[in-house]
Amino acid sequence: MQFTNELARYKRLRADLEEWSNAFSEKYQKRPTLKDVERTGIDFLVENFKEYVELRDKLMVRPYCMSQIPASLCPHSTDTSFS
């Protein structure tokens, strides 16, 4: 159950960060890094991005998810924007 909760949180954070990340990518022609996010000085953005990266890295080392849950929920089978 913990994996499912972490995956759901990861997907929410990703959706929340997507608009900002896309705007950053358009402006600077690259994906944002943690250092880029920290330079904004926007606390909630930094906190959310850090949590997103932490969850992304944690979930990406669990390839067994591909056989355990539907492909649409597995981070290995989704778009990897700003990852």
C-alpha positions in Angstrom: 0.0 0.0 0.0 2.9 2.4 0.7 4.1 2.1 -2.9 0.6 3.0 -4.2 0.4 6.0 -1.8 3.9 7.2 -2.9 3.0 6.8 -6.5 -0.2 8.8 -6.1 1.7 11.6 -4.3 4.4 11.5 -7.0 1.7 11.9 -9.7 0.1 14.8 -7.8 3.4 16.6 -7.4 4.2 16.1 -11.0 0.9 17.5 -12.2 1.3 20.5 -9.8 4.8 21.2 -11.0 4.1 20.7 -14.7 3.0 24.2 -15.7 6.0 25.8 -14.0 8.4 23.3 -15.4 7.0 23.7 -19.0 7.3 27.5 -18.7 10.9 27.1 -17.5 11.7 24.7 -20.3 10.3 27.0 -22.9 12.2 30.0 -21.6 15.6 28.3 -20.9 15.4 25.4 -23.4 16.3 22.8 -20.7 14.6 20.9 -17.9 14.7 22.5 -14.5 17.2 21.2 -12.0 16.9 21.4 -8.2 19.4 24.3 -8.4 17.2 26.1 -10.9 14.2 25.7 -8.6 16.2 26.8 -5.5 17.2 30.0 -7.4 13.5 31.0 -7.5 13.4 31.5 -3.8 9.8 30.2 -3.8 9.6 28.0 -0.7 6.6 25.9 -1.6 8.0 25.3 -5.1 11.4 24.2 -3.7 9.8 21.9 -1.2 7.4 20.3 -3.7 10.2 19.9 -6.3 12.5 18.3 -3.7 9.7 15.9 -2.6 9.0 15.1 -6.3 12.7 14.3 -7.0 12.9 12.2 -3.9 9.8 10.2 -4.8 10.8 9.9 -8.4 14.2 8.5 -7.5 12.7 6.1 -5.0 10.0 4.9 -7.3 12.3 4.5 -10.3 14.4 1.9 -8.4 11.4 -0.3 -8.1 11.1 -1.9 -11.6 8.9 -4.6 -10.2 6.0 -2.1 -10.3 5.7 -2.8 -14.0 4.4 -6.2 -13.3 2.5 -5.3 -10.1 0.2 -2.4 -11.2 -1.5 -1.2 -14.4 1.0 0.3 -16.8 -0.9 3.6 -16.7 0.1 4.0 -13.0 3.7 2.9 -13.3 6.2 5.8 -13.5 8.4 3.6 -15.7 5.8 3.7 -18.5 4.9 7.4 -18.4 6.3 10.5 -19.9 9.4 11.6 -18.0 9.1 15.4 -18.4 11.3 17.3 -16.0 12.7 14.1 -14.6 
